[in-house]
């Protein structure tokens, strides 16, 4: 009995440590290399869908190329058979003509051989007719595949267009970031911190993000700056990006007073990106670590 009580006490005491240790591993949103990526931004979703389309086009192209090679081989084989049968038929006709001439001259035993030759000619004619029909059907199938065939040059052109689009987007993002940085006034970090907070309170989110990014660059309260950018993306319902900033903030300073809110919004973001298993683990961690907080009450409600 005493042993059981000790074990129970140990589990309760170590539960918060276990849950908190599991927190960083729950952050995995936006990983395109994952077999089942989740929490993707709109740009990441476009890239993922484009990669899937390229893979499908490549598979279709390879499959069609194999089918074409197979059909071409089949047609060549059929043509060879037709030529062989035609040659035999021609030779049989020559032999039949010779037999007829011999019969006229009075040679005996030619009737039976002539009958066999006639049967052979009829059989060969039938085979040729069937083979021609088969060639016709195969040619129609080949034409159909050629009509929908994705040529290698076309596939390469599609890949180039996708890559050009990625480069264009990257340039635009860099240009936008430069514009945002250049618009930041040359003031002290504490002043910039207050300016960022005012922009956030007025819901000037784009300006606030630029200011907080500058604070991160200056290494002035970077954990809080990451948290605030995460909050902005959370308000904008860009949950994947919110998770990534919340993760960085918790890594920089895990004892901040805003941690209950950070963990709750992380859990909600994971729910919204359909990563419910990790979201559930965060709700439980909030309840264990901050049992008397309003965030814990909300976590219990959402778990129910």
Secondary structure, DSSP 4 states (H G I P E B T S, - for coil): -HHHHHHHHHHHHHHHHHHHHHHHHH--TT-TTSTT--S--HHHHHHHHHHHHHHHHHHHHHHHHHHHHHHHHHHHHHHHHHHHHHHHHHHHHHHHHHHHHHHHTT-SSHHHHHHHHHHHHHHHHHHHHHHHHHHHHHHHHHHHHHHH---HHHHHHHHHHHHHHHHHHHHHHHHHHHHHHHTS-S--HHHHHHHHHHHHHTT-HHHHHHHHHHHHHHTSSHHHHHHHHHHHHHHTT-HHHHHHHHHHHHHH-TT-TTHHHHHHHHHHHHHHTT-HHHHHHHHHHHHHHSTTSHHHHHHHHHH-
